[in-house]
């Protein structure tokens, strides 16, 4: 979004935090893989050793998707500057975007929330 004096950080963070609902199915799939990995480890060592690399690759891919959804939400609700802005205006944009990134729920917190 272009810098807007009426844009509140709280409103932008609330909208950006909706990423958790969008990513919830992927988070549940990631949690399912984690549970499967644990169950395999407990059940049969040989099967676990064969399945583990595949599970780890899938798990890493799903986690990257979750991180990407969060990053897209932050980008969608960040301020953008214009080339004709003053240094003070650029500083305000950067401060807003840094605060937004801080206020948007982390991947780890989202996983806990969805898994609860």
BALOBA-1460 file (C-alpha; in Angstrom, 3 decimals):
// residues 116
<rec num="1" residu="x" x="0.000" y="0.000" z="0.000"/>
<rec num="2" residu="x" x="1.166" y="3.529" z="-0.638"/>
<rec num="3" residu="x" x="1.998" y="5.519" z="2.467"/>
<rec num="4" residu="x" x="-1.222" y="6.788" z="3.954"/>
<rec num="5" residu="x" x="-1.339" y="8.886" z="7.090"/>
<rec num="6" residu="x" x="-4.637" y="7.304" z="8.111"/>
<rec num="7" residu="x" x="-3.250" y="3.776" z="7.824"/>
<rec num="8" residu="x" x="-3.023" y="2.398" z="11.314"/>
<rec num="9" residu="x" x="-0.484" y="-0.203" z="12.232"/>
<rec num="10" residu="x" x="-3.082" y="-2.047" z="14.277"/>
<rec num="11" residu="x" x="-5.465" y="-2.279" z="11.315"/>
<rec num="12" residu="x" x="-2.706" y="-3.446" z="8.958"/>
<rec num="13" residu="x" x="-1.521" y="-6.062" z="11.459"/>
<rec num="14" residu="x" x="-5.071" y="-7.331" z="11.999"/>
<rec num="15" residu="x" x="-5.547" y="-7.759" z="8.263"/>
<rec num="16" residu="x" x="-2.110" y="-9.305" z="7.770"/>
<rec num="17" residu="x" x="-2.699" y="-11.753" z="10.617"/>
<rec num="18" residu="x" x="-5.486" y="-13.293" z="8.578"/>
<rec num="19" residu="x" x="-2.687" y="-15.258" z="6.936"/>
<rec num="20" residu="x" x="-3.065" y="-17.836" z="9.698"/>
<rec num="21" residu="x" x="-6.546" y="-18.798" z="8.472"/>
<rec num="22" residu="x" x="-5.256" y="-19.054" z="4.915"/>
<rec num="23" residu="x" x="-2.327" y="-21.219" z="5.947"/>
<rec num="24" residu="x" x="-4.252" y="-23.391" z="8.425"/>
<rec num="25" residu="x" x="-4.721" y="-26.356" z="6.039"/>
<rec num="26" residu="x" x="-0.999" y="-26.362" z="5.238"/>
<rec num="27" residu="x" x="-0.156" y="-26.068" z="8.926"/>
<rec num="28" residu="x" x="-2.409" y="-29.034" z="9.691"/>
<rec num="29" residu="x" x="-0.676" y="-31.041" z="6.938"/>
<rec num="30" residu="x" x="2.724" y="-30.113" z="8.395"/>
<rec num="31" residu="x" x="1.576" y="-31.161" z="11.865"/>
<rec num="32" residu="x" x="0.306" y="-34.424" z="10.396"/>
<rec num="33" residu="x" x="3.697" y="-35.167" z="8.874"/>
<rec num="34" residu="x" x="5.352" y="-34.414" z="12.183"/>
<rec num="35" residu="x" x="3.001" y="-36.862" z="13.924"/>
<rec num="36" residu="x" x="3.615" y="-39.478" z="11.229"/>
<rec num="37" residu="x" x="7.353" y="-39.130" z="11.643"/>
<rec num="38" residu="x" x="6.993" y="-39.667" z="15.379"/>
<rec num="39" residu="x" x="4.692" y="-42.684" z="14.912"/>
<rec num="40" residu="x" x="7.083" y="-44.285" z="12.402"/>
<rec num="41" residu="x" x="10.014" y="-43.783" z="14.725"/>
<rec num="42" residu="x" x="8.130" y="-45.519" z="17.508"/>
<rec num="43" residu="x" x="6.809" y="-48.348" z="15.302"/>
<rec num="44" residu="x" x="9.625" y="-49.658" z="13.142"/>
<rec num="45" residu="x" x="13.174" y="-48.392" z="12.822"/>
<rec num="46" residu="x" x="13.735" y="-49.773" z="9.308"/>
<rec num="47" residu="x" x="10.521" y="-48.270" z="7.939"/>
<rec num="48" residu="x" x="11.348" y="-44.997" z="9.642"/>
<rec num="49" residu="x" x="14.824" y="-44.901" z="8.081"/>
<rec num="50" residu="x" x="13.347" y="-45.410" z="4.616"/>
<rec num="51" residu="x" x="10.506" y="-42.942" z="5.076"/>
<rec num="52" residu="x" x="12.364" y="-40.238" z="6.996"/>
<rec num="53" residu="x" x="14.069" y="-38.508" z="4.034"/>
<rec num="54" residu="x" x="10.778" y="-38.284" z="2.169"/>
<rec num="55" residu="x" x="8.910" y="-37.027" z="5.216"/>
<rec num="56" residu="x" x="11.621" y="-34.459" z="5.938"/>
<rec num="57" residu="x" x="11.556" y="-33.164" z="2.354"/>
<rec num="58" residu="x" x="7.764" y="-32.858" z="2.419"/>
<rec num="59" residu="x" x="7.881" y="-31.256" z="5.848"/>
<rec num="60" residu="x" x="10.445" y="-28.674" z="4.715"/>
<rec num="61" residu="x" x="8.359" y="-27.886" z="1.625"/>
<rec num="62" residu="x" x="5.197" y="-27.375" z="3.669"/>
<rec num="63" residu="x" x="7.051" y="-25.212" z="6.191"/>
<rec num="64" residu="x" x="8.393" y="-23.056" z="3.351"/>
<rec num="65" residu="x" x="4.843" y="-22.603" z="2.067"/>
<rec num="66" residu="x" x="3.695" y="-21.516" z="5.532"/>
<rec num="67" residu="x" x="6.550" y="-18.990" z="5.736"/>
<rec num="68" residu="x" x="5.694" y="-17.760" z="2.241"/>
<rec num="69" residu="x" x="2.045" y="-17.173" z="3.104"/>
<rec num="70" residu="x" x="3.132" y="-15.081" z="6.098"/>
<rec num="71" residu="x" x="5.614" y="-13.086" z="4.021"/>
<rec num="72" residu="x" x="3.010" y="-12.392" z="1.323"/>
<rec num="73" residu="x" x="0.563" y="-11.135" z="3.953"/>
<rec num="74" residu="x" x="3.201" y="-8.806" z="5.364"/>
<rec num="75" residu="x" x="4.045" y="-7.512" z="1.892"/>
<rec num="76" residu="x" x="0.371" y="-7.051" z="1.015"/>
<rec num="77" residu="x" x="-0.159" y="-4.809" z="4.046"/>
<rec num="78" residu="x" x="3.173" y="-2.988" z="4.130"/>
<rec num="79" residu="x" x="3.563" y="0.588" z="3.065"/>
<rec num="80" residu="x" x="5.470" y="1.440" z="-0.053"/>
<rec num="81" residu="x" x="7.200" y="4.682" z="-0.644"/>
<rec num="82" residu="x" x="7.406" y="6.990" z="-3.610"/>
<rec num="83" residu="x" x="10.640" y="8.239" z="-5.081"/>
<rec num="84" residu="x" x="9.732" y="11.856" z="-4.323"/>
<rec num="85" residu="x" x="9.348" y="11.256" z="-0.584"/>
<rec num="86" residu="x" x="11.587" y="12.994" z="1.933"/>
<rec num="87" residu="x" x="14.012" y="11.114" z="4.144"/>
<rec num="88" residu="x" x="11.631" y="11.578" z="7.068"/>
<rec num="89" residu="x" x="8.787" y="10.062" z="5.057"/>
<rec num="90" residu="x" x="10.993" y="7.119" z="4.052"/>
<rec num="91" residu="x" x="11.925" y="6.653" z="7.710"/>
<rec num="92" residu="x" x="8.222" y="6.569" z="8.603"/>
<rec num="93" residu="x" x="7.558" y="3.916" z="5.948"/>
<rec num="94" residu="x" x="10.461" y="1.795" z="7.179"/>
<rec num="95" residu="x" x="9.370" y="2.151" z="10.815"/>
<rec num="96" residu="x" x="5.817" y="1.164" z="9.922"/>
<rec num="97" residu="x" x="6.962" y="-1.882" z="7.954"/>
<rec num="98" residu="x" x="9.364" y="-2.992" z="10.695"/>
<rec num="99" residu="x" x="6.610" y="-2.667" z="13.290"/>
<rec num="100" residu="x" x="4.176" y="-4.552" z="11.052"/>
<rec num="101" residu="x" x="6.630" y="-7.418" z="10.608"/>
<rec num="102" residu="x" x="7.043" y="-7.522" z="14.396"/>
<rec num="103" residu="x" x="3.268" y="-7.461" z="15.044"/>
<rec num="104" residu="x" x="2.312" y="-10.191" z="12.572"/>
<rec num="105" residu="x" x="2.052" y="-13.570" z="14.242"/>
<rec num="106" residu="x" x="5.124" y="-15.729" z="13.744"/>
<rec num="107" residu="x" x="5.087" y="-19.083" z="11.990"/>
<rec num="108" residu="x" x="5.848" y="-20.850" z="15.279"/>
<rec num="109" residu="x" x="2.958" y="-19.079" z="17.039"/>
<rec num="110" residu="x" x="0.613" y="-19.849" z="14.154"/>
<rec num="111" residu="x" x="1.524" y="-23.534" z="14.308"/>
<rec num="112" residu="x" x="0.792" y="-23.570" z="18.041"/>
<rec num="113" residu="x" x="-2.505" y="-21.786" z="17.479"/>
<rec num="114" residu="x" x="-3.675" y="-24.132" z="14.705"/>
<rec num="115" residu="x" x="-2.445" y="-27.202" z="16.549"/>
<rec num="116" residu="x" x="-4.208" y="-26.316" z="19.787"/>
